[in-house]
């Protein structure tokens, strides 16, 4: 009986000790990466735009398009970007979805999906945009990345009346987390 108790105590302590080490290791490796804030401003212009009239109410237009621009990042310098968008507007105001793919000089990339609202101001000469942004992919110094945040900005109809230039300010919280 003494031998059985002594073997059980040894094996029990070993089992408990091993389990404790494994639990501590799992806890440390499961800890999320520290969150950081990423803010930037970008300017862009539309290079392609298609639209159709819905014909359910006056001024209801569905749009799809693409464009390019420059983004100014405090942590990564200047990035070029390409974007695609859809819009569902009545008299110039309504919902939009924007997909941006940023490319940095070192080859790193960052992609976001952005959903928000556009509001027309000043008789259609200015419009405001705001919404929520989700980081959907990153490579290079942005891999693996996860994050969310907000954006807001303004667009301006140029005097010729057929071109719009606009800017957006982003404020996202992200982690470079391998999971």
C-alpha angles and dihedrals in degrees: 000000000000091000092051092050092048093049090046092050091050095046092041092052090046091050094047092045093049091047091051092051091049092048092050090049091049091048093051095046092045093054110113120243115261112273119239134188123243119193127177144155125224137186123206146165134208115252098177131024132175123179139177131195114240093205095209095106129003113277097016107144132173114205139189127182153139138229148163137232152146127271123201112213122183092210100042110024121232123348129190116222144192121207141188125198146181127202138190107196137170110199090343098308128096145077129334139183120206129189116196126189112191122198120197127204091255091056096256115140137203126191127194137184114212128190124184153115132287119206124192119226136178096027094305097310094106132029133188126217129195136161150114127302130205125192105229102177145359138183136190110009089002097057123142099013135161128178152134138204147126140285137197136175150137137254129206129207107225119233092258085064097225104079131066125200118189146170134210131199116209129200113183136165113216145171129206090220122162091217 
